[in-house]
Amino acid sequence: MNFTAGEYIYINKPYRMTSFGALAFVRTRVSRKIGVRRVKIGHAGTLDPLATGVLILCTGKKTKEIERLQLHDKEYTATLQLGATTPSYDMEHEVDATYPTEHITEALIRQVLAGFVGDIQQVPPEYSACKIGGDRAYDLMRKGKEVALAAKTVHIDDIELTDFDLEKMQMSIRVQCGKGTYIRSLARDIGKALNSGAYLTALCRTRLGGVSINDCISIDDFPQWLEQQTLEQGD
């Protein structure tokens, strides 16, 4: 492999690690392996700390491909807790409100999900990396400032209900979508459409473009994988 000329590294980002943390972990070890102070590396498509799954890292000249890779469609699996909300729409924050769920049935869920397929208007989460006047939205929120994000058009190719637990009032879905879709916001909007509330309890990106989670290396296995690679020299 020639990390300077450019390589793709497919990582299965672990739970509670930031995308930048995964990148820094890999960069440190690749730099040491090839004997440079700091190899050039970037990632395509940020994953939330509480999300897992496909994270594509690009090294060297392959960093020029990041913007193109981010345009690819994505697939996620997600579990939603119905009947409650949190400020971040996931488990990063405590529940801030609860809602009735007695009226929710599997038939109603399927009917609601069908309404999210196609082009939809979606407001990004206030706790997100979206920029407002040069500041990250989550930084402003953590400082107690008002955050007003505009709705944008995103595309959902397909949503499949894969499980519904009536007793726990939890549902699992598989989502195929385009660039810029926030699954946390989708969970929020599904809860509203059900005349209730919802937040994510689990999220995994299972595919980005042609890269599946089965193609990815875990962070724990990465050092051994790297040790087994044969290095090539030159640009």
Summary of the structure (lengths in Angstrom):
residues: 235
radius of gyration: 19.4
end to end distance: 11.5
largest distance: 64.7
contacts: 728
relative contact order: 0.23
helix: 26%
strand: 33%
